[in-house]
């Protein structure tokens, strides 16, 4: 396809945060073009938002249903190629379902759906559609995260024994939702956000990162969730601590919080194997600390020649130029549209371009949410995830990138 890939956006209009992030990320490589959108559940606001982006009035739709129906009827050289979904959680499933069934590829913000049942149903819809589906767990797009993953795939750390992942924030340490702050309001509303608050919003990011880097899957967990501001009316948890057991016998700990005063976006991952360990922090994303059983500690930096192919493919700038949040999203968008190009051309995709989260990761995130909520309600009892290696293999076949391999 010797042209830009065209996309339409659902959600992300005036007053939204994540929509702007997606639009910036999609534009970084100049390979993707926003051509239409249904940017709000309010038709007037949707059309006004489209005007903000200088889109033609006839491509600014009042509802996502109208957008999908109208775009599907356009000539092939005009219509959008895929849909980007950046709505609050409760609208992810209906928007993705409508787009896939109309013949469009879908890239959705996380979590994939409102609940686990919807995620499993969506997997079947993806499979039946023959279209690509991705979910933007953006931290998997950082260069040194891909370096860490490749090192573990190559066996450099030996058998993984311990995984520690932390994601503390402090922005909900007060009842911010009572001030009219939009981002806080829907994230603490179970009718919009789903069964979990902090764990659904950022805990899923932490677990996705841990599984992505290690290649391991959580077998069962024991969770203690807390509503620290519950007495003031907050309905969903704002803090949680979880013990993890992985399928290979490794053990793990997750701490996720949105009431940790003074913390910004302190996502940290530590992985320890028989031969070495790695440590990475989102506040310093260009640095990966590698420790060894019988060697001095090493400091890996982004854009250096000693890094592997996975990190190199995710890097855009020379050493010393920070690459982070926006570029992580951009790497997922770039891989997704490169995969679209290959699919539409009927050619094999580059394995590096198939490195983005799919419906399998979407289901895993929802299974995690369901398990932590159930465990905490049962006094932190050990609770298995309703997504075993057997069912993972089943849902892995749901997407056209089910054959993506390792990067070693």
Secondary structure as UniProt FT lines:
FT   STRAND          5..10
FT   TURN            14..15
FT   HELIX           18..27
FT   TURN            28..29
FT   STRAND          32..38
FT   HELIX           43..52
FT   TURN            53..54
FT   HELIX           57..59
FT   HELIX           64..73
FT   TURN            76..78
FT   STRAND          82..85
FT   HELIX           89..91
FT   HELIX           92..101
FT   TURN            102..103
FT   STRAND          105..108
FT   HELIX           116..129
FT   STRAND          133..135
FT   HELIX           138..141
FT   HELIX           143..153
FT   TURN            154..157
FT   STRAND          160..168
FT   TURN            171..172
FT   HELIX           176..179
FT   HELIX           182..187
FT   HELIX           190..193
FT   HELIX           199..203
FT   HELIX           204..214
FT   STRAND          218..226
FT   TURN            228..229
FT   HELIX           230..232
FT   STRAND          239..246
FT   TURN            247..248
FT   STRAND          251..257
FT   TURN            261..262
FT   STRAND          266..273
FT   STRAND          276..281
FT   HELIX           282..284
FT   TURN            285..286
FT   STRAND          287..292
FT   STRAND          298..301
FT   TURN            302..303
FT   TURN            305..306
FT   HELIX           309..313
FT   TURN            319..320
FT   HELIX           325..345
FT   HELIX           351..354
FT   HELIX           359..377
FT   TURN            378..380
FT   STRAND          383..384
FT   HELIX           389..396
FT   TURN            397..398
FT   TURN            400..403
//
